[in-house]
C-alpha cells in the first residue's frame, strides 16, 4: 500500500482537484492522509465530503497552525503503507503516476523515485513547460540543489523506515530527500511527466532572496556545516540552480 501525505491550509480552491487526482489513480492500493493545518476556510468540509464517500481518504485536523513540515510529519507518523508519497494541496497527479513509479522502482531495485512534471498556472492552465527528472540522483548532486519535485517523490518504507521532515520553516522536503538518498542510495527518475505543479504568486521559488536565506539555513543549521563551508555550498547552489538545474526546464 502507498500512503500519500498532503498538508493543507486554506486550500478550498484546489483541494478537490488534488484529491480527485489521487482517487483516479490506476493503482488502487493506497491511503490518502490529509493533515489540515488549522484552516479557516472550507478546506476541512471539502475533505470530509470525500472521506465520507471513500474510507481511504483520511482527515487529520491540527488544532493550531504549525507549518507544512510538521504537518507532513504527522501524516508520516500515521502512515501504514509500505511506500510513502507526497503531494501538495494545490498540485495534481496523472492517473498512472503511482503505477508507473512503483513498477520502475521494482525494475531498478530502487528505494526512492521521482519523476518529471509539468507546470500549470493558478487556474490550472498549462504553461507549456516541463521540469525534467534526472535519470539518477546521487547524494552529492542533491546536496548542491534540490532536484526532486516533492509532488513526485516516493520512498520505500520497507527499505528505509520512515524518513521524517526536519522541522524548519522552508526547504524541509529538500533535506528529507537528501537524508533518504544518504540512507537508501541513488534516487531514480522517471523521464515521463507524471504530475502538474501549480505555480502560484509568492512561492519560495519566485522569491530569490528567501531562497538564498533558507538554503543557507539548511547548510549551516540543519546539516551543521561551518560558516565558511556553508557559504561555499551556497555559492555552489546558486551556480547549480541558475546554470545547471535551469536546463531541466524545457518548453513543450
PAZAPA-4460 file (N, C-alpha, C; in steps of 0.05 Angstrom, whole numbers, plus 32768, in hexadecimal, padded with zeros to 4 digits):
% residues 252
    n_x    n_y    n_z   ca_x   ca_y   ca_z    c_x    c_y    c_z   seq   type   mol
   8011   7FE8   8000   8000   8000   8000   8011   8019   8000     1      X     A
   8008   802D   7FF2   8016   8047   7FF1   8007   805B   8004     2      X     A
   8015   8067   8016   8009   807C   8027   8011   8097   801A     3      X     A
   7FFC   80A6   8014   8000   80C0   8007   7FFB   80D6   801B     4      X     A
   800E   80E8   801F   800C   80FD   8033   8008   8118   8026     5      X     A
   7FF2   8125   802E   7FEC   8140   8025   7FE9   8153   803D     6      X     A
   7FFA   8167   8040   7FF4   817C   8053   7FE2   8191   8046     7      X     A
   7FCF   819B   8055   7FBD   81AF   8049   7FB9   81C6   805C     8      X     A
   7FB6   81DD   8050   7FB0   81F6   805F   7FA2   8209   804C     9      X     A
   7F88   820E   8053   7F77   8221   8043   7F7A   821A   8025    10      X     A
   7F74   8201   801F   7F78   81F7   8003   7F5D   81F2   7FF5    11      X     A
   7F48   81FF   7FFD   7F2E   81F9   7FF2   7F2C   81FC   7FD4    12      X     A
   7F3D   820D   7FC8   7F3B   8211   7FAB   7F47   81FA   7F9B    13      X     A
   7F58   81EA   7FA8   7F67   81D6   7F98   7F64   81B9   7FA3    14      X     A
   7F5D   81B6   7FBC   7F5F   819C   7FC9   7F4E   8186   7FBC    15      X     A
   7F37   818D   7FB1   7F25   8179   7FA5   7F33   816D   7F8C    16      X     A
   7F3F   817E   7F7C   7F4D   8173   7F64   7F65   8162   7F6C    17      X     A
   7F72   8169   7F82   7F89   815A   7F8B   7F80   813E   7F95    18      X     A
   7F6B   813D   7FA5   7F61   8124   7FAF   7F57   8112   7F98    19      X     A
   7F49   811F   7F86   7F3E   8110   7F6F   7F54   8103   7F5F    20      X     A
   7F6B   8110   7F5C   7F81   8105   7F4D   7F8D   80EC   7F5A    21      X     A
   7F8A   80EB   7F75   7F93   80D2   7F83   7F7E   80BC   7F80    22      X     A
   7F65   80C3   7F83   7F4F   80AF   7F80   7F50   80A3   7F64    23      X     A
   7F58   80B2   7F50   7F59   80A8   7F35   7F71   8098   7F2D    24      X     A
   7F83   8092   7F41   7F9B   8083   7F3B   7F93   8067   7F31    25      X     A
   7FA2   805D   7F1D   7F9E   8042   7F14   7FA7   802D   7F29    26      X     A
   7FBB   8035   7F39   7FC3   8024   7F4F   7FB0   802B   7F67    27      X     A
   7FA2   8017   7F70   7F8D   801C   7F83   7F94   8016   7FA0    28      X     A
   7FAB   800B   7FA5   7FB2   8004   7FC1   7FC0   801B   7FCE    29      X     A
   7FB1   802E   7FD9   7FBC   8046   7FE5   7FAA   804F   7FFC    30      X     A
   7FB6   8060   800D   7FA7   806F   8020   7FB0   808C   801D    31      X     A
   7F9D   809F   8020   7FA3   80BB   801D   7F9F   80C8   8038    32      X     A
   7FB5   80D3   8043   7FB4   80E0   805D   7FB7   80FE   8059    33      X     A
   7FA2   810D   805F   7FA2   812A   805C   7FA4   8136   8078    34      X     A
   7FBA   8144   807D   7FBE   8151   8097   7FB8   816E   8094    35      X     A
   7FA2   8177   809F   7F9A   8193   809C   7FA6   81A4   80B2    36      X     A
   7FB3   81B9   80AA   7FC3   81C9   80BC   7FB3   81E1   80C7    37      X     A
   7F9C   81DB   80D3   7F8A   81EF   80DF   7F80   8203   80CB    38      X     A
   7F75   81F8   80B5   7F69   820A   80A0   7F52   821A   80AB    39      X     A
   7F4E   8232   80A0   7F38   8243   80A8   7F23   8245   8092    40      X     A
   7F27   8236   807C   7F13   8237   8066   7F04   821D   8066    41      X     A
   7EFB   8214   804F   7EEA   81FC   804C   7EFA   81E3   8045    42      X     A
   7F14   81E4   8048   7F25   81CD   8041   7F1B   81B3   804F    43      X     A
   7F17   81B4   8069   7F10   819C   8078   7EF5   8190   8070    44      X     A
   7EE2   81A2   806A   7EC8   8198   8062   7ECA   818B   8047    45      X     A
   7EDA   8195   8035   7EDE   8189   801B   7EEB   816D   801E    46      X     A
   7F00   816C   802E   7F0E   8152   8033   7EFB   813E   8040    47      X     A
   7EEB   8147   8053   7ED8   8136   8061   7EC4   812A   804D    48      X     A
   7EBC   813A   803A   7EAA   8130   8025   7EB5   8118   8016    49      X     A
   7ECF   8119   8011   7EDD   8103   8003   7EE0   80EB   8016    50      X     A
   7EE8   80F0   802F   7EED   80DA   8041   7ED3   80CB   8049    51      X     A
   7EBD   80D9   8048   7EA3   80CB   804E   7E9C   80B7   8038    52      X     A
   7EA5   80BD   801F   7E9F   80AB   8009   7EB5   8097   8004    53      X     A
   7ECD   809C   800E   7EE4   808A   8008   7EF5   8087   8022    54      X     A
   7EF4   806F   802D   7F02   806B   8047   7F20   806D   8045    55      X     A
   7F2B   806C   802D   7F48   806F   8029   7F51   808B   802C    56      X     A
   7F3E   809F   802C   7F45   80BB   802F   7F41   80C2   804D    57      X     A
   7F57   80CA   805A   7F56   80CF   8077   7F5F   80EB   807D    58      X     A
   7F50   80F8   808F   7F56   8113   8097   7F60   8114   80B3    59      X     A
   7F77   8121   80B7   7F81   8127   80D2   7F81   8145   80D5    60      X     A
   7F74   814F   80EA   7F72   816C   80EE   7F86   8175   8104    61      X     A
   7F96   8188   80FD   7FA8   8195   8110   7F99   81AB   811F    62      X     A
   7F9E   81AE   8139   7F90   81C2   8148   7F9B   81DE   8145    63      X     A
   7FB5   81DF   813E   7FC2   81F9   8138   7FD4   81F6   8120    64      X     A
   7FDA   820D   8114   7FEA   820D   80FC   8007   8208   8103    65      X     A
   8013   81F2   80F8   802E   81EB   80FF   8041   81EA   80E6    66      X     A
   8036   81ED   80CE   8047   81EC   80B7   8046   81D2   80A8    67      X     A
   804E   81D3   808E   804B   81BB   807D   805D   81A4   8086    68      X     A
   8076   81AB   808F   8089   8196   8096   807E   8185   80AE    69      X     A
   8075   8193   80C3   806A   8185   80DA   8051   8175   80D2    70      X     A
   8040   8181   80C1   8028   8173   80B8   802F   815A   80A9    71      X     A
   8043   815C   8097   804B   8144   8089   8055   812E   809C    72      X     A
   8064   8136   80B1   806D   8123   80C4   8056   8115   80D3    73      X     A
   8041   8124   80D9   8029   8118   80E5   801E   8103   80D2    74      X     A
   801D   8109   80B9   8013   80F6   80A5   8025   80DD   80A2    75      X     A
   8040   80E2   80A2   8053   80CC   80A1   804F   80B9   80B8    76      X     A
   804C   80C5   80D0   8049   80B4   80E8   8030   80A3   80E7    77      X     A
   801B   80AD   80DB   8001   809F   80D9   8001   808B   80C2    78      X     A
   8014   808D   80B0   8014   807D   8097   8018   805F   809E    79      X     A
   8009   804E   808F   800A   8031   8092   8016   8023   807A    80      X     A
   801C   8032   8065   8024   8026   804C   8041   801D   804B    81      X     A
   8047   800C   8038   8063   8003   8032   8072   8018   8023    82      X     A
   8064   802B   8017   8070   8041   8009   8063   805B   8013    83      X     A
   8072   8071   8013   8068   808B   801A   806D   809E   8003    84      X     A
   8057   80AC   7FFA   8059   80BF   7FE5   804E   80DA   7FEF    85      X     A
   8056   80EF   7FE1   804D   810A   7FEA   8040   8119   7FD3    86      X     A
   802D   8129   7FDB   801E   813A   7FC8   8015   8153   7FD7    87      X     A
   8017   816A   7FCA   800E   8182   7FD7   7FF1   8188   7FD0    88      X     A
   7FE4   8198   7FDF   7FC6   819B   7FDD   7FBD   81AB   7FC5    89      X     A
   7FD0   81B5   7FB5   7FC9   81C4   7F9D   7FD4   81B7   7F84    90      X     A
   7FE1   81A0   7F87   7FED   8192   7F70   7FDC   8179   7F69    91      X     A
   7FE0   816E   7F51   7FD1   8157   7F49   7FE2   8142   7F3C    92      X     A
   7FD9   8129   7F3C   7FE8   8113   7F30   7FDA   810A   7F17    93      X     A
   7FE9   80FF   7F04   7FDE   80F0   7EEE   7FD4   80D5   7EF8    94      X     A
   7FC0   80C9   7EEB   7FB5   80AF   7EF5   7FC8   8098   7EF8    95      X     A
   7FDD   8097   7EE8   7FF0   8081   7EE9   8009   8087   7EFA    96      X     A
   8008   809C   7F09   801F   80A5   7F18   802A   808F   7F2B    97      X     A
   8019   8085   7F3C   8023   8071   7F4F   802B   8057   7F41    98      X     A
   801A   804D   7F2F   8020   8034   7F22   803A   8035   7F13    99      X     A
   8040   804B   7F05   8059   804E   7EF6   8071   804E   7F09   100      X     A
   806F   805D   7F1E   8086   805F   7F30   808B   8045   7F3F   101      X     A
   8076   8038   7F49   807A   801F   7F57   8087   800A   7F46   102      X     A
   807E   8008   7F2D   8089   7FF4   7F1A   80A7   7FFB   7F14   103      X     A
   80AD   8014   7F12   80C8   801C   7F0C   80DB   8017   7F24   104      X     A
   80D1   801D   7F3C   80E1   8017   7F54   80E7   7FF9   7F56   105      X     A
   80D4   7FE9   7F50   80D8   7FCC   7F50   80ED   7FC4   7F3C   106      X     A
   80EB   7FCE   7F24   80FD   7FC7   7F0E   811A   7FD0   7F14   107      X     A
   811D   7FE6   7F23   8137   7FF1   7F29   8141   7FEA   7F45   108      X     A
   8131   7FDB   7F53   8137   7FD4   7F6F   813E   7FED   7F7F   109      X     A
   812E   8002   7F7C   8133   801C   7F88   8120   8021   7F9F   110      X     A
   812B   8030   7FB3   811A   8037   7FCA   810E   8052   7FC8   111      X     A
   8117   8062   7FB5   810E   807E   7FB2   8109   8084   7F94   112      X     A
   80F3   8090   7F8E   80EC   8097   7F72   80DF   80B2   7F70   113      X     A
   80E4   80C0   7F5A   80D6   80D9   7F54   80D2   80DA   7F36   114      X     A
   80C5   80EF   7F2D   80BF   80F0   7F10   80C0   810D   7F06   115      X     A
   80BF   810F   7EEC   80BB   812A   7EE0   809E   8133   7EE6   116      X     A
   809A   814D   7EE3   807F   8158   7EE8   807B   8171   7ED7   117      X     A
   8061   8176   7ED1   805A   818E   7EC1   8052   81A5   7ED3   118      X     A
   8055   81BD   7EC9   804D   81D5   7ED7   8032   81DF   7ECD   119      X     A
   8021   81E7   7EE1   8007   81F3   7EDA   8005   820D   7EEA   120      X     A
   7FF3   821F   7EE2   7FEF   8237   7EF1   7FD9   8233   7F07   121      X     A
   7FD2   8249   7F15   7FBF   8246   7F2B   7FA4   823D   7F22   122      X     A
   7F9D   8242   7F09   7F84   8239   7EFE   7F84   821C   7EF3   123      X     A
   7F9C   8210   7EF5   7F9E   81F5   7EEB   7FA5   81F4   7ECD   124      X     A
   7FAB   820A   7EC1   7FB1   820B   7EA4   7FCE   8205   7EA0   125      X     A
   7FD5   81F6   7E8A   7FF1   81EE   7E85   8002   8206   7E7F   126      X     A
   801B   8206   7E8A   802E   821A   7E84   8042   8210   7E6E   127      X     A
   803C   81F8   7E64   804C   81EC   7E4E   806A   81EA   7E55   128      X     A
   806E   81E3   7E6F   8089   81DE   7E78   808A   81C4   7E88   129      X     A
   80A0   81B6   7E86   80A3   819D   7E95   80BE   819E   7EA5   130      X     A
   80BE   8195   7EBD   80D6   8192   7ECD   80DF   8175   7ECB   131      X     A
   80F4   8170   7EBD   80FD   8154   7EB8   810C   8149   7ED0   132      X     A
   8106   8130   7ED6   8114   8122   7EEB   812E   8117   7EE1   133      X     A
   8143   8118   7EF2   815C   810B   7EEB   8158   80EC   7EEC   134      X     A
   8166   80DD   7EDB   8162   80C0   7EDC   816B   80B3   7EF6   135      X     A
   8180   80BE   7F02   8189   80B6   7F1D   8192   80CE   7F2C   136      X     A
   818E   80CD   7F47   8195   80E4   7F58   81A5   80DA   7F70   137      X     A
   81BE   80E2   7F71   81CF   80DA   7F87   81CD   80EE   7F9F   138      X     A
   81D9   80E6   7FB5   81D9   80F8   7FCD   81E8   8112   7FC7   139      X     A
   81FF   810F   7FBA   820F   8127   7FB4   8201   813A   7FA1   140      X     A
   81F2   8130   7F8E   81E4   8141   7F7C   81CC   814E   7F8A   141      X     A
   81BE   8140   7F9B   81A8   814B   7FAA   81B1   815F   7FBE   142      X     A
   81CA   815C   7FC8   81D5   816F   7FDB   81D9   818B   7FCE   143      X     A
   81DE   818B   7FB5   81E2   81A4   7FA6   81C8   81B3   7FA2   144      X     A
   81B2   81A5   7F9D   8199   81B1   7F97   8183   819C   7F98   145      X     A
   816B   81A4   7F9F   8155   8190   7FA1   814A   818A   7F85   146      X     A
   814E   8171   7F7D   8146   8168   7F62   812C   8158   7F63   147      X     A
   8121   8154   7F7B   8108   8144   7F7D   80F0   8156   7F81   148      X     A
   80DE   8156   7F6E   80C5   8163   7F72   80B5   8153   7F86   149      X     A
   80AF   815F   7F9D   80A3   8150   7FB3   8089   8143   7FAC   150      X     A
   807A   814F   7F99   8061   8144   7F90   8064   812A   7F81   151      X     A
   807D   8124   7F79   8082   810B   7F6A   8091   80F6   7F7B   152      X     A
   809C   80FE   7F92   80AD   80ED   7FA1   809F   80D6   7FB0   153      X     A
   80AC   80BF   7FB0   80A1   80A8   7FBF   80B9   8097   7FC9   154      X     A
   80B6   808D   7FE2   80CC   807C   7FEC   80C0   8063   7FF9   155      X     A
   80D1   804E   7FFA   80C8   8034   8003   80CE   8031   8021   156      X     A
   80B9   8030   8031   80BC   802E   804E   80C9   8014   8056   157      X     A
   80C3   7FFE   8048   80CE   7FE4   804E   80ED   7FE4   804D   158      X     A
   80F8   7FF6   803D   8115   7FF7   803A   8122   800C   804C   159      X     A
   8114   8023   804F   8120   803A   805C   8115   803F   8078   160      X     A
   80FE   8033   807F   80F0   803C   8096   80E2   8057   808F   161      X     A
   80D7   8064   80A3   80CA   807D   809E   80DF   8094   80A0   162      X     A
   80E0   80A4   808B   80F2   80BB   808A   80E1   80D4   808E   163      X     A
   80E7   80E3   80A3   80D7   80FA   80AB   80E3   8114   80A1   164      X     A
   80D3   8128   80A0   80DB   8143   8098   80E9   8151   80B0   165      X     A
   80FE   8160   80AB   8109   8171   80C1   80F5   8187   80C6   166      X     A
   80F2   818F   80DF   80DE   81A3   80E6   80E9   81BF   80E3   167      X     A
   80ED   81C7   80CA   80F6   81E2   80C3   80E0   81EF   80B2   168      X     A
   80E2   8209   80AF   80CC   8218   80A2   80CA   8211   8084   169      X     A
   80E0   820F   8076   80E0   820A   805A   80F6   81F5   8053   170      X     A
   80F3   81E9   803B   8107   81D7   8030   8108   81BC   803F   171      X     A
   80F2   81B5   804D   80F2   819C   805C   80F4   8184   8049   172      X     A
   80E6   8186   8032   80E6   816F   8020   8102   816A   8014   173      X     A
   8111   817F   800F   812C   817C   8004   813D   816B   8017   174      X     A
   813C   8173   8031   814C   8164   8045   8142   8148   8048   175      X     A
   8128   8144   8048   811D   8129   804B   8127   8116   8035   176      X     A
   8125   8120   801C   812E   8110   8006   814C   810B   8007   177      X     A
   815B   811F   8010   8178   811C   8014   817E   8106   8028   178      X     A
   816F   8106   803E   8173   80F1   8052   816B   80D5   8047   179      X     A
   8156   80D5   8037   814C   80BB   802C   8161   80B0   8019   180      X     A
   816D   80C1   8008   8181   80B8   7FF5   819A   80AF   8004   181      X     A
   81A2   80BD   8019   81B9   80B5   8029   81B6   8099   8035   182      X     A
   819D   8093   803C   8197   8079   8048   8192   8063   8034   183      X     A
   8184   806A   801E   817A   8055   800B   8188   8054   7FF1   184      X     A
   819C   8066   7FEB   81A9   8066   7FD2   819B   8078   7FBE   185      X     A
   81A6   8078   7FA6   819D   808B   7F91   817E   8089   7F8D   186      X     A
   8171   80A0   7F89   8155   80A1   7F81   8155   809D   7F62   187      X     A
   8140   8090   7F59   813C   808D   7F3C   8126   809F   7F32   188      X     A
   812A   80AA   7F1A   8117   80BD   7F0F   8108   80B1   7EF6   189      X     A
   80EE   80B6   7EF5   80DE   80AE   7EDE   80DC   80C7   7ECC   190      X     A
   80E5   80C4   7EB3   80E6   80DB   7EA1   80CB   80E5   7E9A   191      X     A
   80B7   80D3   7E98   809C   80DB   7E90   8090   80ED   7EA6   192      X     A
   8084   8103   7E9F   8077   8114   7EB4   805E   8106   7EBF   193      X     A
   805C   8104   7ED9   8046   80F6   7EE6   8035   8107   7EF8   194      X     A
   803B   8121   7EF9   802D   8133   7F0C   802D   814F   7F00   195      X     A
   801B   8160   7F0D   8019   817C   7F05   801E   818D   7F1E   196      X     A
   8032   819F   7F1C   8039   81B1   7F31   802C   81CD   7F2C   197      X     A
   801D   81D6   7F3F   800F   81F0   7F3C   8021   8207   7F45   198      X     A
   8028   8218   7F32   803A   822F   7F38   8028   8245   7F43   199      X     A
   802E   824D   7F5C   801E   8262   7F69   802F   8279   7F71   200      X     A
   8023   8290   7F73   8031   82A9   7F7B   803B   82A6   7F98   201      X     A
   8053   82AF   7F9D   805E   82AF   7FB8   806B   8295   7FC0   202      X     A
   806E   8282   7FAE   807B   8269   7FB5   8099   826F   7FBA   203      X     A
   80A6   825D   7FC9   80C2   8261   7FD0   80D3   8262   7FB7   204      X     A
   80CC   8252   7FA3   80DC   8251   7F8A   80DA   826B   7F7B   205      X     A
   80C5   827B   7F7F   80C2   8295   7F72   80CF   82AC   7F82   206      X     A
   80D7   82A7   7F9B   80E4   82BA   7FAB   8101   82B2   7FB0   207      X     A
   8113   82BD   7FA0   812F   82B4   7FA0   813D   82BA   7FBA   208      X     A
   8137   82D0   7FC7   8145   82D6   7FE0   813D   82C2   7FF6   209      X     A
   8123   82BB   7FF7   811B   82A7   800A   8128   828C   8004   210      X     A
   812B   8286   7FEB   8138   826D   7FE3   8154   826C   7FEE   211      X     A
   8163   8281   7FEB   817F   8283   7FF4   8180   827F   8013   212      X     A
   816E   828E   8020   816E   828D   803E   8168   8271   8048   213      X     A
   8153   8264   803D   814B   824A   8047   815F   8234   8040   214      X     A
   816C   8237   8029   8181   8224   8021   8199   8226   8033   215      X     A
   81A1   823E   803A   81B8   8242   804C   81B1   8235   8067   216      X     A
   8198   8238   8070   818F   822D   8089   8191   820E   8089   217      X     A
   818C   8202   8072   818E   81E5   8070   81AB   81DC   8074   218      X     A
   81BD   81EA   8065   81DA   81E2   8067   81E5   81E8   8083   219      X     A
   81DE   81FF   808E   81EB   8207   80A8   81DE   81FA   80C0   220      X     A
   81C3   81FB   80C2   81B5   81F3   80DA   81AC   81D6   80D9   221      X     A
   81A3   81CC   80C2   8198   81B1   80C1   81AF   819D   80BC   222      X     A
   81C0   81A2   80A8   81D6   818F   80A3   81EE   8194   80B4   223      X     A
   81EF   81AB   80C2   8205   81B0   80D5   821F   81B8   80C8   224      X     A
   821F   81C2   80B0   8237   81CB   80A3   8242   81E4   80B1   225      X     A
   825C   81E8   80AF   8268   8200   80BA   825E   8218   80A9   226      X     A
   8262   8230   80B3   8259   8248   80A5   8266   8249   8089   227      X     A
   8280   8245   8088   828F   8246   806F   8285   8230   805C   228      X     A
   8282   8218   8066   8278   8202   8055   825C   8208   804B   229      X     A
   824C   8214   805C   8230   821A   8054   8230   822F   803E   230      X     A
   8241   8243   8040   8243   8257   802B   824C   824A   8011   231      X     A
   8260   8238   8013   826A   822B   7FFB   8254   821B   7FEE   232      X     A
   8245   820C   7FFD   8230   81FC   7FF2   8219   820D   7FE7   233      X     A
   8215   8224   7FF4   8200   8236   7FEA   8207   8241   7FCF   234      X     A
   8221   8247   7FCB   822A   824F   7FB1   8228   8239   7F9C   235      X     A
   822E   8220   7FA4   822A   8209   7F93   820C   8206   7F8C   236      X     A
   81FB   820A   7FA0   81DE   8208   7F9B   81D5   821D   7F86   237      X     A
   81DE   8236   7F8A   81D5   824B   7F78   81DE   8245   7F5B   238      X     A
   81F6   823B   7F58   81FF   8233   7F3D   81EE   821C   7F32   239      X     A
   81E9   8208   7F43   81DA   81F1   7F3B   81BD   81F9   7F34   240      X     A
   81B1   820A   7F44   8195   8212   7F41   8191   8222   7F27   241      X     A
   81A3   8235   7F22   819F   8247   7F0B   81AA   823D   7EF1   242      X     A
   81C0   822C   7EF3   81CD   8225   7EDA   81CC   8207   7ED3   243      X     A
   81C4   81F7   7EE7   81C3   81DA   7EE1   81A6   81D0   7EE3   244      X     A
   819A   81D4   7EFA   817E   81CA   7EFE   816B   81D8   7EEA   245      X     A
   8170   81F1   7EE4   815F   8200   7ED2   815D   81F3   7EB7   246      X     A
   8171   81E3   7EAF   8170   81D5   7E96   815D   81BD   7E96   247      X     A
   8153   81B6   7EAE   8140   81A0   7EB1   8123   81AA   7EAA   248      X     A
   8120   81C4   7EA8   8106   81CF   7EA1   8105   81D2   7E82   249      X     A
   80F3   81C4   7E76   80F1   81C3   7E59   80D5   81CE   7E50   250      X     A
   80D5   81DB   7E39   80BB   81E3   7E2D   80AF   81CC   7E1E   251      X     A
   8094   81C9   7E21   8087   81B4   7E13   806F   81BF   7E02   252      X     A
***
